Structures are given as C-alpha cells and as structure tokens.
Amino acid sequence: QVQLVESGGGLVQAGGSLRLSCELKGRTFATYAMGWFRQAPGKEREFVAAISRGGATTNYADSVKGRFTISRPDAKDTVYLQMNSLTPEDTAVYYCKARVAGDPDVDYWGQGTQVTVSS
C-alpha cells in the first residue's frame, strides 16, 4: 500500500519561500515518477511540477518556472518542492502524486497541504 505524507505548508507573506515535502511509504520510491499539483478554491486541480523516477527530467507549469524547484535527493524517499518568490496567486492546497508506469498507469495522491500567501 502506497502512502504519501506531505508537510511544509503554511502561511507566508508575498515574496517569501516555503519548502513542501512528500514522503512515500510502503513501496520502493525509485519506482515512481513524482509530481506536485495544486487546487485553489473554486478552481480545477492543476499541474505544478514533475520529476522522473531517476530525477534527470523535470517539468514545470509556466506559472511557476524560475520560482519553484522540484527535487528528489538520493537515499531519501521524499520529493521536495522549493517555492520562492511566492505570490497570492500561489495560494492553494498542494497535492503530491506518485505514478507507476504501466498499462494503465497508476496514480497515488497525498492528502494535501495548505499554502496561503498573504499580500
């Protein structure tokens, strides 16, 4: 059973930084590609960033490029999202996702962590 445990959300002023963490429990971390999504009130859940199983490839939504960094250090079963230069538009619940490739792919989601950016 895959369990994703997120942490690091909170309240920050505009221009500040936060680092989100997502620990994968129950399975081999290296098996999974990892990603972050977010959902603001009244909006659809949207893609933020993703990183491949080995960490060599990353992708970002245009809205966060240059401000957010996704990483998965060796020997840690954790993916991070470093968020800098935050704006009120970044306010949302942030969700971690783990994907194992297959036919079909299988996705697992964390419970979400609230990020609130005040102006």
C-alpha positions, 0 to 999 in steps of 0.5 A: 500500500502506497502512502504519501505524507506531505508537510511544509505548508503554511502561511507566508507573506508575498515574496517569501519561500516555503519548502513542501515535502512528500514522503512515500511509504510502503513501496520502493520510491525509485519506482515512481515518477513524482509530481506536485499539483495544486487546487485553489478554491473554486478552481480545477486541480492543476499541474505544478511540477514533475520529476522522473523516477531517476530525477534527470527530467523535470517539468514545470507549469509556466506559472511557476518556472524560475520560482519553484524547484522540484527535487528528489535527493538520493537515499531519501524517499521524499520529493521536495518542492522549493517555492520562492518568490511566492505570490497570492496567486500561489495560494492553494492546497498542494497535492503530491502524486506518485505514478507507476508506469504501466498499462494503465498507469497508476496514480497515488495522491497525498492528502494535501497541504495548505499554502496561503500567501498573504499580500 
